[in-house]
């Protein structure tokens, strides 16, 4: 390996190290913003309890006005969702600028590689051109794959998925218990002899799932369950917007690489032609 090749390799390793450090730094900073804000099953249960207390006795809670779901959305969920989006967007912007600086060094290194080759094309410039083109292609592909790692700066979405599953389980359990509590009254109202009671019990069994689904929809539309849904939706919307920001940033970072390879080959051609 020539001194120039060793220097180029050292520069490539240093750039990769810097890139990894930037990604790791951004990942940690983003996690510090998103993870504490993600609703959990425990948080949702506490929220339901607090809202129920506010409904039953407003004097026992510090913000009784938040028993209204729309007020809770406007005063708490909506501002937090906006804050999450803005804070993470600022981190992603910082990461983008740090990567752009790294990319500028990588581009300079590639230009140096091309210029060094063009300065001494040897007896077969076409063959050297092909080798330079291959090297540039490999390096650009590596950089493209590195840029794709930006997509991995966000934490896993499994916690919000687990929270939503827990929320669904809680509301369904309540809806099921509420419906089951009506069975005795249903059979009593059905009246009749033993045969009629058996028929009524069968009807109850056949319509049970529909009754639970109906009760589920009723609960979901009212406190404290509506508060629970707002908390989940607020975080999910912020996360969706953050996902979009990260995807757009990644695409923006990768876009120049598509043009870099032909530009560098053209630089080689221009240098060789000028020296001919």
C-alpha positions as CSV (number, residue, x, y, z in Angstrom):
1,X,0.0,0.0,0.0
2,X,1.4,3.4,-1.1
3,X,1.7,6.3,1.3
4,X,-1.2,8.0,-0.5
5,X,-3.3,4.9,-0.1
6,X,-2.5,4.6,3.6
7,X,-3.4,8.2,4.1
8,X,-6.7,7.8,2.2
9,X,-7.5,4.7,4.3
10,X,-6.7,6.5,7.5
11,X,-9.0,9.4,6.5
12,X,-11.8,6.9,5.6
13,X,-11.5,5.2,9.0
14,X,-11.5,8.6,10.8
15,X,-14.6,9.7,9.0
16,X,-16.4,6.4,9.8
17,X,-15.5,6.8,13.4
18,X,-16.8,10.4,13.5
19,X,-19.9,9.4,11.7
20,X,-20.6,6.5,14.2
21,X,-20.0,8.9,17.1
22,X,-22.4,11.4,15.7
23,X,-25.1,8.7,15.3
24,X,-24.6,7.4,18.8
25,X,-24.7,10.9,20.3
26,X,-27.9,11.7,18.4
27,X,-29.5,8.4,19.4
28,X,-28.8,9.0,23.1
29,X,-30.1,12.5,23.0
30,X,-33.3,11.6,21.1
31,X,-33.9,8.7,23.5
32,X,-33.6,11.1,26.4
33,X,-36.4,13.1,24.9
34,X,-38.8,10.4,23.6
35,X,-38.5,7.6,26.1
36,X,-39.7,9.5,29.3
37,X,-42.6,11.0,27.3
38,X,-43.9,7.7,25.9
39,X,-47.1,6.6,27.8
40,X,-46.8,3.3,29.7
41,X,-49.4,1.0,31.0
42,X,-48.7,2.3,34.5
43,X,-49.1,5.9,33.4
44,X,-52.4,5.2,31.6
45,X,-53.8,3.5,34.7
46,X,-52.7,6.4,36.9
47,X,-54.2,8.8,34.4
48,X,-57.6,7.0,34.5
49,X,-57.5,7.0,38.3
50,X,-56.7,10.7,38.4
51,X,-59.5,11.6,36.0
52,X,-62.0,9.5,37.8
53,X,-61.1,11.2,41.0
54,X,-61.6,14.6,39.3
55,X,-65.0,13.5,38.1
56,X,-66.1,12.2,41.5
57,X,-64.6,14.9,43.7
58,X,-62.9,17.8,41.9
59,X,-61.5,19.1,45.2
60,X,-59.2,16.1,45.5
61,X,-57.1,16.9,42.4
62,X,-54.9,19.9,41.5
63,X,-56.4,20.5,38.1
64,X,-60.1,19.4,38.1
65,X,-60.7,21.2,34.8
66,X,-58.7,18.5,33.1
67,X,-61.4,16.0,33.8
68,X,-62.7,17.4,30.5
69,X,-61.0,15.4,27.8
70,X,-60.8,18.2,25.3
71,X,-59.3,20.5,27.9
72,X,-56.7,17.8,28.7
73,X,-55.8,17.5,25.0
74,X,-55.3,21.3,24.6
75,X,-53.5,21.9,27.9
76,X,-51.4,18.8,28.2
77,X,-51.2,16.4,25.2
78,X,-51.0,18.9,22.3
79,X,-48.2,21.1,23.8
80,X,-46.2,18.0,24.8
81,X,-46.6,16.5,21.3
82,X,-45.4,19.7,19.7
83,X,-42.5,19.9,22.1
84,X,-41.4,16.4,21.4
85,X,-41.5,17.0,17.7
86,X,-39.6,20.3,17.9
87,X,-36.9,19.0,20.3
88,X,-36.2,15.9,18.3
89,X,-36.2,17.9,15.0
90,X,-33.5,20.2,16.5
91,X,-31.4,17.2,17.3
92,X,-31.8,15.7,13.9
93,X,-30.9,19.1,12.3
94,X,-27.8,19.1,14.5
95,X,-26.9,15.6,13.3
96,X,-27.5,16.5,9.7
97,X,-25.1,19.5,9.9
98,X,-22.4,17.3,11.7
99,X,-22.7,14.7,9.0
100,X,-22.5,17.3,6.2
101,X,-19.2,18.4,7.7
102,X,-18.0,14.8,7.6
103,X,-19.3,14.4,4.0
104,X,-17.3,17.5,2.9
105,X,-14.1,15.9,4.2
106,X,-15.0,12.6,2.4
107,X,-15.6,14.5,-0.8
108,X,-12.3,16.3,-0.5
109,X,-10.6,13.0,0.1
110,X,-12.2,11.5,-3.0
111,X,-11.2,14.5,-5.1
112,X,-7.6,14.0,-3.9
113,X,-7.8,10.3,-4.9
114,X,-9.0,11.3,-8.4
115,X,-6.4,14.1,-8.8
116,X,-3.6,11.8,-7.7
117,X,-4.6,9.2,-10.3
118,X,-5.1,11.8,-13.0
119,X,-1.6,13.3,-12.4
120,X,0.0,10.1,-13.5
121,X,-2.4,8.2,-15.8
122,X,0.4,5.9,-17.2
123,X,0.3,4.2,-20.6
124,X,-3.4,3.2,-20.3
125,X,-5.5,6.1,-19.0
126,X,-8.7,4.2,-19.9
127,X,-7.9,1.3,-17.7
128,X,-6.9,3.7,-14.8
129,X,-10.1,5.6,-15.4
130,X,-12.1,2.3,-14.9
131,X,-10.2,1.6,-11.7
132,X,-10.8,5.1,-10.4
133,X,-14.5,4.8,-11.3
134,X,-14.8,1.5,-9.4
135,X,-13.1,2.9,-6.3
136,X,-15.3,6.0,-6.4
137,X,-18.4,3.8,-6.8
138,X,-17.4,1.6,-3.8
139,X,-16.7,4.6,-1.6
140,X,-20.0,6.4,-2.6
141,X,-21.9,3.2,-1.9
142,X,-20.3,2.9,1.5
143,X,-21.3,6.5,2.2
144,X,-24.8,5.9,1.0
145,X,-25.1,2.9,3.4
146,X,-23.7,5.1,6.2
147,X,-26.3,7.7,5.6
148,X,-29.0,5.1,5.8
149,X,-27.9,4.5,9.4
150,X,-29.5,7.8,10.3
151,X,-32.8,6.0,10.1
152,X,-31.7,4.1,13.2
153,X,-31.4,7.1,15.5
154,X,-34.9,6.7,16.8
155,X,-35.8,4.3,19.7
156,X,-37.9,1.3,19.2
157,X,-41.7,1.8,18.8
158,X,-42.4,-1.3,20.9
159,X,-43.0,0.6,24.1
160,X,-45.9,2.6,22.6
161,X,-47.2,-0.6,21.0
162,X,-47.2,-2.3,24.4
163,X,-48.9,0.7,26.0
164,X,-51.6,0.7,23.4
165,X,-52.1,-3.0,23.9
166,X,-52.4,-2.5,27.6
167,X,-54.9,0.3,27.1
168,X,-57.0,-1.9,24.8
169,X,-56.9,-4.7,27.3
170,X,-58.0,-2.5,30.2
171,X,-60.9,-1.0,28.3
172,X,-62.0,-4.3,27.0
173,X,-61.8,-5.9,30.5
174,X,-64.0,-3.1,31.9
175,X,-66.5,-3.4,29.0
176,X,-66.6,-7.1,29.5
177,X,-67.2,-6.8,33.3
178,X,-69.9,-4.2,32.7
179,X,-71.7,-6.4,30.3
180,X,-71.3,-9.5,32.5
181,X,-72.9,-7.5,35.3
182,X,-76.0,-7.1,33.3
183,X,-76.7,-10.8,32.7
184,X,-78.7,-11.4,35.9
185,X,-81.0,-8.5,35.1
186,X,-81.3,-9.6,31.5
187,X,-82.4,-13.1,32.5
188,X,-84.8,-11.7,35.2
189,X,-86.4,-9.4,32.7
190,X,-86.8,-12.2,30.2
191,X,-88.9,-14.1,32.7
192,X,-90.7,-17.3,31.6
193,X,-90.3,-20.9,32.6
194,X,-87.1,-22.9,32.6
195,X,-87.1,-23.5,28.9
196,X,-87.6,-19.8,28.2
197,X,-84.7,-19.0,30.6
198,X,-82.5,-21.4,28.7
199,X,-83.4,-19.7,25.4
200,X,-82.7,-16.3,27.0
201,X,-79.3,-17.5,28.2
202,X,-78.5,-18.8,24.8
203,X,-79.5,-15.4,23.2
204,X,-77.3,-13.7,25.8
205,X,-74.4,-15.9,24.9
206,X,-74.8,-15.3,21.2
207,X,-75.0,-11.5,21.5
208,X,-72.4,-11.2,24.2
209,X,-69.5,-10.2,21.9
210,X,-71.7,-7.5,20.2
211,X,-72.7,-6.2,23.6
212,X,-69.1,-5.9,24.8
213,X,-68.2,-4.2,21.5
214,X,-71.0,-1.7,22.0
215,X,-70.0,-1.0,25.6
216,X,-66.4,-0.7,24.5
217,X,-67.3,2.1,22.0
218,X,-69.3,3.9,24.7
219,X,-66.5,3.8,27.2
220,X,-63.9,5.0,24.6
221,X,-65.9,8.1,23.9
222,X,-66.0,9.3,27.6
223,X,-63.6,10.0,30.4
224,X,-61.3,8.6,31.6
225,X,-60.9,6.3,28.6
226,X,-60.9,9.2,26.2
227,X,-58.1,10.8,28.1
228,X,-56.2,7.5,27.7
229,X,-56.7,7.6,23.9
230,X,-55.6,11.2,23.7
231,X,-52.4,10.4,25.6
232,X,-51.6,7.6,23.2
233,X,-52.6,9.5,20.0
234,X,-50.6,12.6,21.0
235,X,-47.4,10.5,21.3
236,X,-48.1,8.5,18.2
237,X,-48.7,11.6,16.1
238,X,-45.5,13.2,17.4
239,X,-43.6,10.0,16.6
240,X,-45.0,9.8,13.1
241,X,-43.9,13.4,12.4
242,X,-40.5,12.6,13.8
243,X,-40.2,9.5,11.6
244,X,-41.0,11.7,8.6
245,X,-38.3,14.2,9.6
246,X,-35.7,11.5,9.9
247,X,-36.6,9.9,6.6
248,X,-36.5,13.2,4.8
249,X,-33.1,14.1,6.4
250,X,-31.7,10.7,5.3
251,X,-32.9,11.2,1.8
252,X,-31.4,14.7,1.7
253,X,-28.0,13.4,2.9
254,X,-28.0,10.6,0.3
255,X,-29.1,12.7,-2.6
256,X,-25.7,14.3,-3.4
257,X,-24.0,10.9,-3.6
258,X,-26.0,10.0,-6.7
259,X,-24.3,13.0,-8.5
260,X,-20.8,12.7,-6.9
261,X,-19.6,9.6,-8.8
262,X,-20.1,11.0,-12.4
263,X,-18.7,14.3,-11.3
264,X,-15.5,12.7,-10.0
265,X,-15.1,10.7,-13.1
266,X,-15.6,13.8,-15.2
267,X,-13.0,15.5,-13.0
268,X,-10.5,12.7,-13.9
269,X,-11.3,13.0,-17.6
270,X,-10.8,16.8,-17.5
271,X,-7.5,16.5,-15.7
272,X,-6.1,13.9,-18.0
273,X,-7.3,15.8,-21.1
274,X,-5.7,19.0,-19.8
275,X,-2.4,17.3,-19.3
276,X,-2.4,15.5,-22.6
